[in-house]
């Protein structure tokens, strides 16, 4: 039974001393019971699961059933923690004089800027293992275990990791590590435990640039700013030699340009010996040239979860369950990890590495590493988790949807697991088609999430505005969106910030964004300083050039920031800055007063915003992508966890709570015990994909979202009947969403900005869509026809008539008419109103398809998925896709065999992971019918005019099957053939796959069974 937990203030510990209390967890999750003592290290993500329906109390939390028996203690970490605690209480015996002086200085009660306990503990753990453990019996056990862990996973390297939640100050820990090693080396030059040469490796340029604060020579160095070194030792700090690089520097560069064919002839041996590229030694000399002759350096890995060696005894591909963007990301992560760890191995071989110190909030193996997903790096020696950081007030508290007013009793809240609701309605990566309509159209749940989260953001923004008088140097709160690819992020960015359209007079007009505080369009012109920006952080972080496609869509931003740069810095030439440098500067200065990014309120990211992006003004996060691993969830949310204020509450001596509102990121628990057991063998799978060398077999098809008729008269009346009725309810879009952090107060988000809209404005938008999508019947250049603008007033009147009739527009539960502002629901209303108009008109109407605006043409080239089902290998001269997978038996293989045997079938494809659907209506609800095959047939017209045949293998003839096949015959095929731009199409049902030859030949030889151009 679900328990109710209400925790008014989750901050119960001081950030400056070891935690003395924690909230107890039980099988149902967090309780409000405070337990004396520190929480033991166990890894899980303490974010609330969705409420079970029927619960109503604020702050009710339920944890996923599957996690209860899998949470394990991080035994090694707890053992080290206890040993370090005893060592601390005893006054750090066996530590060098320098180390003891540093520890005393870092923990002085009178410090003006006290260090966080988690920072000091990370250093204590490292110092204990390096200086005290070799002299203690129990310490020898720890060292032997670390060696064993590293021999298994990192042969030749000694890695030691500290796990610290995002926002708890890992950069300060790096500076403390450098100070400890350097000052000891200065005092004892011949002591082999220490070094004054440091290589810091990070995942990208943003972090690389931000880490300059650990350089003793930097004007803003942390040694001075954070008072890390006692005055008497500061002079020796200058001995430190620090090189900071992103791991991309480990990529071996070409030393000469040679044809690709030459490389292929010579094979991999040419690369090994450095014939055309750097040898490993040459790469190391380039990266470490500043070190001169120094040997046995110390390496510090920032965001070290990106650095691992794939488990050597795991064969094949362990990416089961991942596909598309998720699979590509996992493979990219694995390749980046290989480059990183190989670079360190080359450094160790060339100059020697004394030790590697890893820092990360999520030091876990991910899917693709060969280890079980979520396995903690076994060489982690200290842990300060997210829940520890929340209880100490070090980070914002992430609040996620726990309930909404949908009518789905057992489902997650819509905005919690958003991707499942919207993924099929968004374009795939890399599709380059000209949109039929420039207006960005988003799925209704995505629009709802944006509006709901924005309504809450607006309150934060107004509070910020109200405080400007007392805090004039503050910057606005920031809303971030993390999307899955360039196409989707561009759609969302345009919808948020505004876009351009060409009106019927051929004039370019600016359309304001849908969220006013984020719109870059105001009073029919672009604002002088962008409120919203679009970034591709993965491109910017690598240091390589951005793609031409991204530069094209970001051209306005680039030009605008160049102008602002020159205005801010008179005399400087912005032309000398690369576009990459400029956008990186904007991205990295979001939330920073006096910088290019200070006015930015919304950041739409093409990929994950980079770790190290340290804007502390983020208050709202929306994930619009799949999260193939729970660790990705934590990493994305980490972008919004940095506190804005570190002021101490005088009464409690603690920090005050700050919150980050998070949608679209499906948190659950991540059990991990540091186990190194072999992963469970994966089920054998086959990768089914389009093959580049079969491009001649590619099949393209129209992506249809509906149908329309071309009306013959300007006289418009409507006769609304059963088919024109439409019900609005929270089943379609939640109108109220409760958010709740793991601890702390909950809050309700409502669509306040939407309710404030005038219904007259909604009627105008519906009428405009009617005019645009249904009344284009004079041929135009685009083949779609020209709007009859004179019909607009009549359409407005008809829409108002429909909206005013409660038997037509039915409002259930908490619904209100303004929900029709959502594009998906508005288009549904357009279809229903148009049916009333068509019914009143009567007569003969010509069908036309309604094509998907942003992606009207689908293709076999995007097929790429894994299957554990039986497969049939296709012929390279017949099918673009490698296999046909059997979903329901053997008939799929039999149909594929029939297509291969028929000489008139030029090419074919099974409609799996293809995206080819036929929209139809059943019981008043829209559905998508997925036919079985597409076959291009030479029916006597020659290869230049093939018949595109939609083939359905039919079994039982039920109500749904009849609706599907009749829609295909009577609506889809005539509409496409009347449209004329996609060639000739037909439809055939095959009832017996073993007689498919005769059925298909009989169908296309009798044209009356196949509606062709001009028929139907």
ChimeraX attribute file (.defattr): number of C-alpha atoms within 10 A of each C-alpha:
attribute: neighborCount
match mode: 1-to-1
recipient: residues
	/A:1	6
	/A:2	14
	/A:3	15
	/A:4	18
	/A:5	20
	/A:6	19
	/A:7	19
	/A:8	13
	/A:9	13
	/A:10	23
	/A:11	23
	/A:12	21
	/A:13	23
	/A:14	21
	/A:15	25
	/A:16	18
	/A:17	16
	/A:18	17
	/A:19	20
	/A:20	13
	/A:21	18
	/A:22	23
	/A:23	21
	/A:24	14
	/A:25	15
	/A:26	10
	/A:27	13
	/A:28	16
	/A:29	22
	/A:30	24
	/A:31	19
	/A:32	16
	/A:33	12
	/A:34	12
	/A:35	13
	/A:36	12
	/A:37	11
	/A:38	13
	/A:39	19
	/A:40	14
	/A:41	21
	/A:42	20
	/A:43	22
	/A:44	20
	/A:45	20
	/A:46	21
	/A:47	26
	/A:48	26
	/A:49	26
	/A:50	26
	/A:51	24
	/A:52	18
	/A:53	15
	/A:54	9
	/A:55	13
	/A:56	11
	/A:57	13
	/A:58	19
	/A:59	25
	/A:60	27
	/A:61	28
	/A:62	22
	/A:63	22
	/A:64	14
	/A:65	12
	/A:66	10
	/A:67	14
	/A:68	15
	/A:69	9
	/A:70	14
	/A:71	16
	/A:72	16
	/A:73	16
	/A:74	22
	/A:75	14
	/A:76	19
	/A:77	23
	/A:78	18
	/A:79	16
	/A:80	19
	/A:81	21
	/A:82	11
	/A:83	17
	/A:84	24
	/A:85	16
	/A:86	11
	/A:87	19
	/A:88	16
	/A:89	9
	/A:90	9
	/A:91	12
	/A:92	21
	/A:93	14
	/A:94	16
	/A:95	18
	/A:96	16
	/A:97	11
	/A:98	18
	/A:99	22
	/A:100	18
	/A:101	15
	/A:102	19
	/A:103	22
	/A:104	14
	/A:105	17
	/A:106	22
	/A:107	16
	/A:108	11
	/A:109	11
	/A:110	8
	/A:111	11
	/A:112	9
	/A:113	12
	/A:114	18
	/A:115	21
	/A:116	20
	/A:117	19
	/A:118	28
	/A:119	22
	/A:120	19
	/A:121	23
	/A:122	25
	/A:123	20
	/A:124	22
	/A:125	24
	/A:126	20
	/A:127	22
	/A:128	22
	/A:129	21
	/A:130	17
	/A:131	18
	/A:132	20
	/A:133	22
	/A:134	16
	/A:135	13
	/A:136	12
	/A:137	9
	/A:138	13
	/A:139	20
	/A:140	15
	/A:141	13
	/A:142	21
	/A:143	15
	/A:144	11
	/A:145	15
	/A:146	21
	/A:147	20
	/A:148	16
	/A:149	19
	/A:150	19
	/A:151	13
	/A:152	15
	/A:153	20
	/A:154	18
	/A:155	14
	/A:156	16
	/A:157	19
	/A:158	18
	/A:159	24
	/A:160	23
	/A:161	25
	/A:162	29
	/A:163	25
	/A:164	24
	/A:165	27
	/A:166	28
	/A:167	22
	/A:168	25
	/A:169	16
	/A:170	22
	/A:171	21
	/A:172	21
	/A:173	23
	/A:174	25
	/A:175	21
	/A:176	24
	/A:177	20
	/A:178	26
	/A:179	26
	/A:180	26
	/A:181	22
	/A:182	24
	/A:183	26
	/A:184	22
	/A:185	22
	/A:186	20
	/A:187	14
	/A:188	14
	/A:189	14
	/A:190	10
	/A:191	11
	/A:192	10
	/A:193	15
	/A:194	22
	/A:195	27
	/A:196	25
	/A:197	24
	/A:198	24
	/A:199	22
	/A:200	22
	/A:201	26
	/A:202	25
	/A:203	27
	/A:204	24
	/A:205	22
	/A:206	24
	/A:207	24
	/A:208	20
	/A:209	14
	/A:210	14
	/A:211	22
	/A:212	19
	/A:213	20
	/A:214	24
	/A:215	21
	/A:216	22
	/A:217	14
	/A:218	12
	/A:219	11
	/A:220	13
	/A:221	17
	/A:222	23
	/A:223	23
	/A:224	16
	/A:225	11
	/A:226	15
	/A:227	17
	/A:228	23
	/A:229	23
	/A:230	15
	/A:231	9
	/A:232	7
	/A:233	16
	/A:234	15
	/A:235	11
	/A:236	16
	/A:237	22
	/A:238	16
	/A:239	14
	/A:240	21
	/A:241	19
	/A:242	23
	/A:243	19
	/A:244	21
	/A:245	21
	/A:246	22
	/A:247	25
	/A:248	20
	/A:249	18
	/A:250	22
	/A:251	16
	/A:252	21
	/A:253	14
	/A:254	14
	/A:255	12
	/A:256	9
	/A:257	8
	/A:258	10
	/A:259	7
	/A:260	8
	/A:261	9
	/A:262	9
	/A:263	15
	/A:264	10
	/A:265	9
	/A:266	11
	/A:267	11
	/A:268	10
	/A:269	10
	/A:270	14
	/A:271	17
	/A:272	13
	/A:273	12
	/A:274	17
	/A:275	15
	/A:276	17
	/A:277	19
	/A:278	20
	/A:279	19
	/A:280	23
	/A:281	16
	/A:282	16
	/A:283	20
	/A:284	22
	/A:285	16
	/A:286	14
	/A:287	18
	/A:288	20
	/A:289	12
	/A:290	13
	/A:291	16
	/A:292	8
	/A:293	8
	/A:294	15
	/A:295	17
	/A:296	20
	/A:297	23
	/A:298	23
	/A:299	23
	/A:300	24
	/A:301	25
	/A:302	27
	/A:303	23
	/A:304	25
	/A:305	21
	/A:306	26
	/A:307	26
	/A:308	23
	/A:309	20
	/A:310	19
	/A:311	16
	/A:312	11
	/A:313	8
	/A:314	14
	/A:315	9
	/A:316	9
	/A:317	14
	/A:318	21
	/A:319	19
	/A:320	16
	/A:321	13
	/A:322	20
	/A:323	16
	/A:324	15
	/A:325	17
	/A:326	18
	/A:327	20
	/A:328	12
	/A:329	16
	/A:330	20
	/A:331	17
	/A:332	13
	/A:333	18
	/A:334	22
	/A:335	14
	/A:336	19
	/A:337	22
	/A:338	17
	/A:339	22
	/A:340	26
	/A:341	20
	/A:342	18
	/A:343	22
	/A:344	23
	/A:345	18
	/A:346	18
	/A:347	25
	/A:348	20
	/A:349	14
	/A:350	16
	/A:351	17
	/A:352	18
	/A:353	23
	/A:354	18
	/A:355	20
	/A:356	20
	/A:357	20
	/A:358	23
	/A:359	25
	/A:360	20
	/A:361	25
	/A:362	23
	/A:363	26
	/A:364	25
	/A:365	24
	/A:366	25
	/A:367	25
	/A:368	23
	/A:369	24
	/A:370	22
	/A:371	24
	/A:372	20
	/A:373	20
	/A:374	23
	/A:375	21
	/A:376	24
	/A:377	27
	/A:378	25
	/A:379	23
	/A:380	25
	/A:381	23
	/A:382	27
	/A:383	24
	/A:384	21
	/A:385	23
	/A:386	27
	/A:387	23
	/A:388	26
	/A:389	23
	/A:390	25
	/A:391	25
	/A:392	27
	/A:393	26
	/A:394	32
	/A:395	30
	/A:396	26
	/A:397	30
	/A:398	26
	/A:399	24
	/A:400	29
	/A:401	30
	/A:402	27
	/A:403	28
	/A:404	26
	/A:405	20
	/A:406	20
	/A:407	14
	/A:408	13
	/A:409	11
	/A:410	10
	/A:411	14
	/A:412	21
	/A:413	26
	/A:414	28
	/A:415	31
	/A:416	26
	/A:417	21
	/A:418	23
	/A:419	21
	/A:420	14
	/A:421	14
	/A:422	16
	/A:423	16
	/A:424	11
	/A:425	12
	/A:426	18
	/A:427	18
	/A:428	20
	/A:429	14
	/A:430	11
	/A:431	17
	/A:432	12
	/A:433	12
	/A:434	12
	/A:435	14
	/A:436	15
	/A:437	15
	/A:438	15
	/A:439	17
	/A:440	19
	/A:441	20
	/A:442	19
	/A:443	17
	/A:444	22
	/A:445	20
	/A:446	23
	/A:447	21
	/A:448	23
	/A:449	23
	/A:450	20
	/A:451	21
	/A:452	24
	/A:453	23
	/A:454	24
	/A:455	18
	/A:456	20
	/A:457	20
	/A:458	17
	/A:459	11
	/A:460	17
	/A:461	18
	/A:462	13
	/A:463	13
	/A:464	17
	/A:465	15
	/A:466	11
	/A:467	12
	/A:468	14
	/A:469	10
	/A:470	8
	/A:471	11
	/A:472	11
	/A:473	12
	/A:474	17
	/A:475	21
	/A:476	26
	/A:477	25
	/A:478	26
	/A:479	24
	/A:480	22
	/A:481	26
	/A:482	23
	/A:483	24
	/A:484	23
	/A:485	19
	/A:486	23
	/A:487	22
	/A:488	21
	/A:489	23
	/A:490	21
	/A:491	19
	/A:492	25
	/A:493	26
	/A:494	25
	/A:495	22
	/A:496	25
	/A:497	26
	/A:498	24
	/A:499	21
	/A:500	14
	/A:501	14
	/A:502	12
	/A:503	9
	/A:504	10
	/A:505	6
	/A:506	8
	/A:507	9
	/A:508	11
	/A:509	13
	/A:510	18
	/A:511	22
	/A:512	23
	/A:513	20
	/A:514	16
	/A:515	18
	/A:516	17
	/A:517	17
	/A:518	25
	/A:519	25
	/A:520	25
	/A:521	21
	/A:522	16
	/A:523	9
	/A:524	10
	/A:525	12
	/A:526	18
	/A:527	13
	/A:528	13
	/A:529	16
	/A:530	23
	/A:531	22
	/A:532	25
	/A:533	23
	/A:534	24
	/A:535	25
	/A:536	26
	/A:537	23
	/A:538	18
	/A:539	18
	/A:540	22
	/A:541	21
	/A:542	17
	/A:543	17
	/A:544	11
	/A:545	13
	/A:546	16
	/A:547	10
	/A:548	9
	/A:549	12
	/A:550	17
	/A:551	15
	/A:552	10
	/A:553	14
	/A:554	18
	/A:555	12
	/A:556	13
	/A:557	20
	/A:558	19
	/A:559	14
	/A:560	14
	/A:561	22
	/A:562	21
	/A:563	13
	/A:564	15
	/A:565	18
	/A:566	14
	/A:567	12
	/A:568	13
	/A:569	10
	/A:570	8
	/A:571	8
	/A:572	12
	/A:573	12
	/A:574	18
	/A:575	9
	/A:576	8
	/A:577	13
	/A:578	13
	/A:579	22
	/A:580	18
	/A:581	14
	/A:582	20
	/A:583	25
	/A:584	21
	/A:585	16
	/A:586	23
	/A:587	26
	/A:588	23
	/A:589	20
	/A:590	27
	/A:591	26
	/A:592	21
	/A:593	15
	/A:594	12
	/A:595	15
	/A:596	24
	/A:597	25
	/A:598	22
	/A:599	22
	/A:600	24
	/A:601	24
	/A:602	27
	/A:603	23
	/A:604	24
	/A:605	28
	/A:606	25
	/A:607	21
	/A:608	21
	/A:609	25
	/A:610	22
	/A:611	20
	/A:612	24
	/A:613	19
	/A:614	23
	/A:615	20
	/A:616	21
	/A:617	23
	/A:618	27
	/A:619	27
	/A:620	25
	/A:621	26
	/A:622	25
	/A:623	26
	/A:624	28
	/A:625	24
	/A:626	22
	/A:627	21
	/A:628	18
	/A:629	18
	/A:630	18
	/A:631	24
	/A:632	17
	/A:633	19
	/A:634	21
	/A:635	18
	/A:636	21
	/A:637	23
	/A:638	24
	/A:639	24
	/A:640	30
	/A:641	28
	/A:642	25
	/A:643	23
	/A:644	16
	/A:645	14
	/A:646	12
	/A:647	10
	/A:648	14
	/A:649	10
	/A:650	8
	/A:651	6
	/A:652	12
	/A:653	13
	/A:654	21
	/A:655	23
	/A:656	18
	/A:657	21
	/A:658	19
	/A:659	21
	/A:660	25
	/A:661	25
	/A:662	27
	/A:663	28
	/A:664	27
	/A:665	27
	/A:666	25
	/A:667	23
	/A:668	20
	/A:669	22
	/A:670	21
	/A:671	22
	/A:672	21
	/A:673	23
	/A:674	23
	/A:675	15
	/A:676	15
	/A:677	9
	/A:678	12
	/A:679	12
	/A:680	8
	/A:681	9
	/A:682	11
	/A:683	9
	/A:684	13
	/A:685	18
	/A:686	15
	/A:687	14
	/A:688	20
	/A:689	19
	/A:690	22
	/A:691	19
	/A:692	12
	/A:693	10
	/A:694	17
	/A:695	16
	/A:696	13
	/A:697	23
	/A:698	19
	/A:699	19
	/A:700	15
	/A:701	19
	/A:702	20
	/A:703	21
	/A:704	22
	/A:705	16
	/A:706	20
	/A:707	19
	/A:708	21
	/A:709	20
	/A:710	17
	/A:711	21
	/A:712	13
	/A:713	7
	/A:714	11
	/A:715	9
	/A:716	14
	/A:717	16
	/A:718	19
	/A:719	16
	/A:720	22
	/A:721	14
	/A:722	12
	/A:723	16
	/A:724	22
	/A:725	19
	/A:726	21
	/A:727	14
	/A:728	19
	/A:729	19
	/A:730	20
	/A:731	16
	/A:732	18
	/A:733	23
	/A:734	25
	/A:735	25
	/A:736	18
	/A:737	25
	/A:738	19
	/A:739	25
	/A:740	30
	/A:741	27
	/A:742	25
	/A:743	29
	/A:744	23
	/A:745	19
	/A:746	22
	/A:747	17
	/A:748	15
	/A:749	21
	/A:750	20
	/A:751	22
	/A:752	16
	/A:753	16
	/A:754	20
	/A:755	15
	/A:756	9
	/A:757	14
	/A:758	11
	/A:759	18
	/A:760	12
	/A:761	12
	/A:762	22
	/A:763	25
	/A:764	18
	/A:765	19
	/A:766	24
	/A:767	25
	/A:768	20
	/A:769	19
	/A:770	25
	/A:771	21
	/A:772	18
	/A:773	22
	/A:774	22
	/A:775	24
	/A:776	22
	/A:777	18
	/A:778	12
	/A:779	11
	/A:780	11
	/A:781	7
	/A:782	8
	/A:783	13
	/A:784	19
	/A:785	17
	/A:786	17
	/A:787	21
	/A:788	15
	/A:789	13
	/A:790	10
	/A:791	17
	/A:792	18
	/A:793	13
	/A:794	15
	/A:795	25
	/A:796	21
	/A:797	15
	/A:798	22
	/A:799	24
	/A:800	18
	/A:801	15
	/A:802	24
	/A:803	20
	/A:804	13
	/A:805	12
	/A:806	12
	/A:807	16
	/A:808	20
	/A:809	17
	/A:810	17
	/A:811	16
	/A:812	12
	/A:813	13
	/A:814	12
	/A:815	19
	/A:816	17
	/A:817	19
	/A:818	20
	/A:819	25
	/A:820	22
	/A:821	20
	/A:822	21
	/A:823	19
	/A:824	18
	/A:825	18
	/A:826	21
	/A:827	18
	/A:828	18
	/A:829	24
	/A:830	23
	/A:831	21
	/A:832	21
	/A:833	29
	/A:834	25
	/A:835	21
	/A:836	21
	/A:837	20
	/A:838	22
	/A:839	15
	/A:840	14
	/A:841	18
	/A:842	9
	/A:843	10
	/A:844	11
	/A:845	13
	/A:846	16
	/A:847	22
	/A:848	25
	/A:849	24
	/A:850	21
	/A:851	20
	/A:852	19
	/A:853	19
	/A:854	22
	/A:855	20
	/A:856	19
	/A:857	19
	/A:858	20
	/A:859	17
	/A:860	27
	/A:861	20
	/A:862	19
	/A:863	19
	/A:864	19
	/A:865	18
	/A:866	19
	/A:867	17
	/A:868	13
	/A:869	14
	/A:870	15
	/A:871	20
	/A:872	16
	/A:873	15
	/A:874	19
	/A:875	16
	/A:876	16
	/A:877	14
	/A:878	23
	/A:879	29
	/A:880	26
	/A:881	27
	/A:882	22
	/A:883	22
	/A:884	23
	/A:885	22
	/A:886	17
	/A:887	13
	/A:888	8
	/A:889	11
	/A:890	14
	/A:891	15
	/A:892	21
	/A:893	21
	/A:894	18
	/A:895	24
	/A:896	23
	/A:897	18
	/A:898	18
	/A:899	24
	/A:900	19
	/A:901	12
	/A:902	14
	/A:903	12
	/A:904	18
	/A:905	20
	/A:906	19
	/A:907	24
	/A:908	26
	/A:909	25
	/A:910	22
	/A:911	19
	/A:912	19
	/A:913	13
	/A:914	17
	/A:915	17
	/A:916	23
	/A:917	19
	/A:918	22
	/A:919	19
	/A:920	23
	/A:921	14
	/A:922	12
	/A:923	9
	/A:924	13
	/A:925	9
	/A:926	12
	/A:927	15
	/A:928	13
	/A:929	19
	/A:930	16
	/A:931	22
	/A:932	19
	/A:933	19
	/A:934	23
	/A:935	23
	/A:936	24
	/A:937	25
	/A:938	19
	/A:939	16
	/A:940	12
	/A:941	10
	/A:942	11
	/A:943	13
	/A:944	8
	/A:945	14
	/A:946	20
	/A:947	23
	/A:948	24
	/A:949	22
	/A:950	21
	/A:951	20
	/A:952	17
	/A:953	17
	/A:954	16
	/A:955	11
	/A:956	8
	/A:957	10
	/A:958	8
	/A:959	9
	/A:960	14
	/A:961	14
	/A:962	13
	/A:963	16
	/A:964	20
	/A:965	22
	/A:966	13
	/A:967	17
	/A:968	23
	/A:969	19
	/A:970	14
	/A:971	21
	/A:972	25
	/A:973	28
	/A:974	26
	/A:975	27
	/A:976	25
	/A:977	23
	/A:978	21
	/A:979	19
	/A:980	15
	/A:981	10
	/A:982	14
	/A:983	17
	/A:984	20
	/A:985	24
	/A:986	26
	/A:987	25
	/A:988	21
	/A:989	18
	/A:990	19
	/A:991	14
	/A:992	16
	/A:993	20
	/A:994	14
	/A:995	13
	/A:996	20
	/A:997	16
	/A:998	12
	/A:999	16
	/A:1000	20
	/A:1001	14
	/A:1002	13
	/A:1003	17
	/A:1004	22
	/A:1005	12
	/A:1006	9
	/A:1007	12
	/A:1008	11
	/A:1009	14
	/A:1010	20
	/A:1011	19
	/A:1012	21
	/A:1013	18
	/A:1014	11
	/A:1015	13
	/A:1016	17
